[in-house]
Amino acid sequence: MNHRSTSPVNARAFKLVAAVGLTLPDVEAATRYDGSPVLRIHGVFLAGLATHSSAGPNTLVVRSEIEDRELLLSDAPDTYYVTDYYRPYPVVLVRLASLGRDAIRDLLSVSYRLAAAKTRRGQARKRTSSALI
Protein backbone atom coordinates (compact mmCIF):
# COMPACT_ATOMS: atom_id res chain seq x y z
CA MET A 1 0.00 0.00 0.00
CA ASN A 2 1.30 3.48 -0.83
CA HIS A 3 -0.34 5.37 2.02
CA ARG A 4 1.29 6.28 5.28
CA SER A 5 -0.76 6.30 8.47
CA THR A 6 -1.20 9.54 10.31
CA SER A 7 1.27 9.78 13.15
CA PRO A 8 0.73 11.87 16.30
CA VAL A 9 3.39 14.29 15.00
CA ASN A 10 1.43 14.81 11.77
CA ALA A 11 -1.81 15.28 13.70
CA ARG A 12 -0.18 17.92 15.94
CA ALA A 13 1.24 19.70 12.91
CA PHE A 14 -2.26 19.89 11.42
CA LYS A 15 -3.78 21.55 14.50
CA LEU A 16 -2.64 25.04 13.48
CA VAL A 17 -3.92 24.46 9.94
CA ALA A 18 -7.29 23.39 11.34
CA ALA A 19 -7.43 26.35 13.73
CA VAL A 20 -6.84 28.78 10.87
CA GLY A 21 -9.08 26.94 8.39
CA LEU A 22 -12.03 26.72 10.73
CA THR A 23 -12.21 30.53 10.83
CA LEU A 24 -13.30 30.48 7.17
CA PRO A 25 -17.05 30.30 6.44
CA ASP A 26 -18.58 26.83 6.07
CA VAL A 27 -15.27 24.99 6.62
CA GLU A 28 -15.53 21.78 8.59
CA ALA A 29 -12.92 19.45 10.02
CA ALA A 30 -13.28 15.82 8.98
CA THR A 31 -11.26 12.67 8.63
CA ARG A 32 -10.53 10.66 5.52
CA TYR A 33 -11.12 6.93 5.23
CA ASP A 34 -7.57 6.36 6.54
CA GLY A 35 -8.13 8.52 9.63
CA SER A 36 -6.07 11.48 8.45
CA PRO A 37 -7.48 14.95 9.16
CA VAL A 38 -8.83 17.14 6.38
CA LEU A 39 -10.68 20.40 6.00
CA ARG A 40 -13.69 20.58 3.67
CA ILE A 41 -16.22 23.10 2.49
CA HIS A 42 -19.61 21.58 1.69
CA GLY A 43 -17.89 18.20 1.40
CA VAL A 44 -15.23 19.42 -1.05
CA PHE A 45 -11.56 18.98 -0.15
CA LEU A 46 -9.81 22.15 1.01
CA ALA A 47 -6.64 20.90 2.73
CA GLY A 48 -5.27 17.84 4.44
CA LEU A 49 -2.18 15.96 5.40
CA ALA A 50 -0.37 14.21 2.58
CA THR A 51 -0.62 10.49 3.22
CA HIS A 52 0.91 9.06 0.08
CA SER A 53 4.34 7.56 0.67
CA SER A 54 5.88 9.88 -1.94
CA ALA A 55 5.29 12.90 0.34
CA GLY A 56 7.47 13.74 3.29
CA PRO A 57 6.22 13.76 6.87
CA ASN A 58 4.31 16.82 8.10
CA THR A 59 3.31 17.78 4.58
CA LEU A 60 0.12 19.64 3.86
CA VAL A 61 -1.82 19.24 0.61
CA VAL A 62 -3.82 22.26 -0.54
CA ARG A 63 -5.72 23.07 -3.70
CA SER A 64 -3.79 25.16 -6.19
CA GLU A 65 -4.15 26.12 -9.81
CA ILE A 66 -1.42 24.35 -11.78
CA GLU A 67 0.04 27.69 -12.97
CA ASP A 68 0.14 29.04 -9.40
CA ARG A 69 1.73 25.81 -8.21
CA GLU A 70 4.57 26.25 -10.71
CA LEU A 71 5.19 29.76 -9.36
CA LEU A 72 5.28 28.50 -5.78
CA LEU A 73 7.65 25.69 -6.72
CA SER A 74 10.06 28.07 -8.42
CA ASP A 75 9.82 30.81 -5.75
CA ALA A 76 10.18 28.64 -2.64
CA PRO A 77 11.29 25.07 -3.44
CA ASP A 78 12.26 24.47 0.19
CA THR A 79 8.65 25.01 1.22
CA TYR A 80 6.55 23.88 -1.76
CA TYR A 81 6.93 20.73 -3.80
CA VAL A 82 5.04 18.14 -5.79
CA THR A 83 5.68 14.45 -6.34
CA ASP A 84 4.81 12.38 -9.38
CA TYR A 85 1.81 10.96 -7.53
CA TYR A 86 0.29 14.42 -6.86
CA ARG A 87 1.42 16.10 -10.12
CA PRO A 88 -1.78 15.36 -12.14
CA TYR A 89 -3.98 16.97 -9.47
CA PRO A 90 -4.54 20.71 -8.90
CA VAL A 91 -2.73 20.65 -5.56
CA VAL A 92 0.62 21.63 -4.08
CA LEU A 93 2.51 19.98 -1.23
CA VAL A 94 3.71 22.21 1.58
CA ARG A 95 6.25 21.49 4.30
CA LEU A 96 4.39 22.59 7.44
CA ALA A 97 7.59 23.32 9.35
CA SER A 98 8.27 26.14 6.88
CA LEU A 99 4.98 27.94 7.47
CA GLY A 100 3.72 30.43 10.00
CA ARG A 101 0.11 31.33 10.72
CA ASP A 102 -0.02 34.10 8.09
CA ALA A 103 1.33 31.84 5.33
CA ILE A 104 -1.15 29.12 6.31
CA ARG A 105 -3.99 31.65 6.17
CA ASP A 106 -2.88 32.79 2.70
CA LEU A 107 -2.65 29.21 1.38
CA LEU A 108 -6.00 28.24 2.84
CA SER A 109 -7.63 31.37 1.44
CA VAL A 110 -6.56 30.42 -2.09
CA SER A 111 -7.60 26.80 -1.57
CA TYR A 112 -10.90 27.99 -0.10
CA ARG A 113 -11.63 30.11 -3.18
CA LEU A 114 -10.95 27.13 -5.47
CA ALA A 115 -12.99 24.68 -3.37
CA ALA A 116 -15.88 27.14 -3.04
CA ALA A 117 -15.94 27.59 -6.82
CA LYS A 118 -16.15 23.82 -7.19
CA THR A 119 -19.09 23.64 -4.77
CA ARG A 120 -20.89 26.40 -6.69
CA ARG A 121 -20.38 24.54 -9.98
CA GLY A 122 -21.71 21.35 -8.40
CA GLN A 123 -24.73 23.12 -6.98
CA ALA A 124 -25.46 24.73 -10.36
CA ARG A 125 -25.32 21.31 -12.06
CA LYS A 126 -27.74 19.89 -9.49
CA ARG A 127 -30.19 22.75 -10.07
CA THR A 128 -29.94 22.27 -13.85
CA SER A 129 -30.48 18.51 -13.52
CA SER A 130 -33.48 19.05 -11.25
CA ALA A 131 -35.04 21.48 -13.72
CA LEU A 132 -34.77 18.90 -16.49
CA ILE A 133 -36.70 16.25 -14.57
Number of C-alpha atoms within 10 A of each C-alpha: 5 8 12 16 14 17 12 9 10 20 14 11 18 21 12 16 24 21 13 16 24 16 11 14 9 13 20 19 16 16 12 11 7 11 10 19 20 22 25 21 20 15 13 17 23 28 27 24 26 27 21 16 14 15 23 16 20 21 24 26 27 25 24 24 14 15 9 12 20 16 12 17 17 11 11 10 14 11 16 22 23 20 14 9 11 17 14 10 13 16 22 26 25 27 19 22 12 12 14 11 12 10 12 19 19 12 20 23 17 16 21 27 14 19 23 20 12 16 17 12 12 13 12 12 12 12 11 11 10 9 8 7 5
